[in-house]
Amino acid sequence: MTAETNQVNSTTKGADAIDEAIAKGIDFDGSPIPSAKLDLYNQVMALEANRQRSGVSNTMRSRIVRIGAKHIPQPELDQKLIDAGFAPLKEKEIAFFYGGK
């Protein structure tokens, strides 16, 4: 792999890569993100920023389920949640995140 390829790959990895690209208004392929898409995204994020939160643990669990389902098989994620003291996967979560797999 060339240094140039490594640089591109490193900018598309990690939790902040998307936020950084959005802030720059540039997609990973170097093309500009259309202003209509940026405007809608910023409107929705502003609404989210003003939403009352239900608690850190609830948000942590939600993120674990949403992201973990992309990487961890359902029985394993369910057990990891239980082992960590979170509620196990709900039927609707299993159907949504694992139903098509």
C-alpha positions, 0 to 999 in steps of 0.5 A: 500500500502506498502512503497516499492510499494509507492517508485516504484510508485513515481519513475514512475510518473511525467515529469522527470521519463522517463528522469531519467530512460533513464539516468540510462539505467534502465526501470521501471521494473528494466530491462536494456534498450538495448544499441541499443535503448538507442543509437538511442534515444540519436542520435534523441535527439541530433538532436532535441537539435540542432533544431532551435526553433520557439518560446516558445508559439508555443512549449507550445501549442504543448505540451499542445495539445499532452499531454492534448489530453491524459487527456482532452476531445476534446471540453474541451481542445479546449475551454481551449486553446482559453481561454488561448489565444492559437489558437484552435485545428486544424482539423489535431490535432483533427483527429490525437489525437481524431480520433480513440476515 
